[in-house]
Amino acid sequence: MIDNYEEAMALIKKMEAHLPIPAQPTKSFIHGMRENGIKVKSTQKIQIESVLYLGDDGGIGCAVGILQKGKVVITSLTHIRVKSSHPIGKEIRKYQNDRIEKLAFKTYGVSIRSLKTAV
């Protein structure tokens, strides 16, 4: 299992209580949008408008409004960044880091943390 289901659902409830949540696009998000014909810059203002659980393979998904573009897309929480100064920003970042670590280990059999310390 990648996610602890109870922890993921608890985070979703906290996120729902803080909606909309301002966020920033990551390189993965920007690349995915450009592949779909939507030009997004790294400085683009986006916000999480709703959240849902996409199962263990998908994790926490977010309906993200791309401000100034009038579009809403669904993306993984791991493809956007929430400032750590947000009331639940640190909890979101912990979920993202843990999920990315587990996905890397499941896919490649390698710990990202051990790679960072080896370099």
N, C-alpha and C positions, 0 to 999 in steps of 0.2 A: 504494500500500500504506500502511496505517495503522501496523501493527506491523512491527518487525524480528523476524521469526519466531525466529531464533536467540536474540536477546536475551530475547524473551518466554519461550521454553522454559527458558533459563538461570534467569530469575527464578522460574518455576514450581518448578524443582528446589530453589532456595534456600528458597522458601516451604514446600515439602513437608517440608524438613528442620527447620522451626521450628513445625510445626503442633502444637497449635492456636495461632492467632495472635489475641490480643485486638484488638478493633477498636471503632470508634464509628460509628453510623449518620450518614449525611449527610441533608440535607433531601430529596434525591431518593429515597433509600432509604426514609425515613419515609413519604413521599407514596405510593410504590409499595406499601408494605405496607398502608397505610390503604385504598387502592383495592381491596385483596384481603381486607379485613375483619380485618387484624391490626393492633392498636394498638401502636405503638412510639413511645417517647419519645426525645428527643435524648440523654438520660442512660442509656438502656437499654444493658445490657451485652450485647455480641455477640462472637462469635469465628469466625474462619475455620477451618473444620474440614477442608476439602479444596479443591483447586484443579484447574482444567482449562482447556484452551485451546478457545475457542469459535470459532476461525477469525478471520480478519482483521476481519470486521465486528463480532464479539462481543468479541474480546480475551480477557483472562484473566477467567474466571468463578470465583466462589467459592461453595462451599456454606457458608452462614453459619448458625450456631446462634444462635437468639435465646434467651439465657438467661432464666430465670424464666418463659418462655412454652412451653418444650418443643417449639419448632418449628425446622425447618431449611428454608432457602430458598436458591435459586440467584440470585446477583446479580453484576453486573459489579464488578470491582475498583475501578472509578472511582466507585462509589456508596457506598463505605465508606472510613473513614479509619483508618490505623494510625499510632500515635504514632511520631514521629521518633526517640524514645529506644529503640524496638525495634531489635534487632540488624540487621534489614534494612529498617527503616522508611523510611530516606532513599531506598533503591533503589526501594521500592514507590511512594513519592511522586513520584520522577522519572518512573517509568513512567506514573503517573496523569496528571501534568502534560503529558508529551509526547503521550500518547494524546488527551487532551482538546483540546490545541492542534491536532493533526492532524485530529481530527473536526470541529472548528469551521471549519478551513480548507477541508476537503472539502465540508462542508455549506453554508457561507455565503461561502466565498472570503475570509474575514477572519481575521487573526491576533489571537488574544486578547491576546497580549503587546503588540502595537502599540496595541490599544484601551486597555489599562491605562496605557500611557505617554502617550496622548493626553488622558486625563482629568485 
